Amino acid sequence: MKKIEAIVRTEMFDSIKDALSELGYPGMTVTMVKGHGNQKGIVETWRGKMFRIDLLSKIKIEITVKDTDVENIVNTIVQKSQTGNMGDGKIFISHIENVYRVRTKESGEIAI
């Protein structure tokens, strides 16, 4: 099993969520996060004054999936979130040793 963590632009979330649901992965954990990578924030002007915004709002999507589904899900997230500009986000893949469903005590891939 793998855990996919995708940090994406907030405005791209709905299309990603709908596409993942169509793939059969409606379950996910979503967190509002702030941060920056190579972009190092943006500069905005408000009432004639320039402000540097170092930490940009993003959405972090976490999904645990079977090993065989990782590539398809990653490709879907990239396709739905890619603008070609800095700040599109990142996707991290981690190995998951085990998972348990609290309600039934099932474990392994059946608990996903």
C-alpha angles and dihedrals in degrees: 000000000000135000115221116202114187122184108197143162112283093234091058096055100091094054091046092049092049093048093049090049090053089052090055098260106110093145117091143134115239125195131180107231138175128214148106139234129185089334090068093202132293138271118234132182120225123176091345096307125108118230128189114219107199099176114054124199114251138162122241115208118195122193130169112210144166114275091246093059099051099091094047093049094045091050090050093050091048093047093050097042105036117110097158092241131110112274098041089130143237137272122213125193121202133178115247115207096197143338130207130203105221096206097055103017089235114154139195126027092335088065093058 
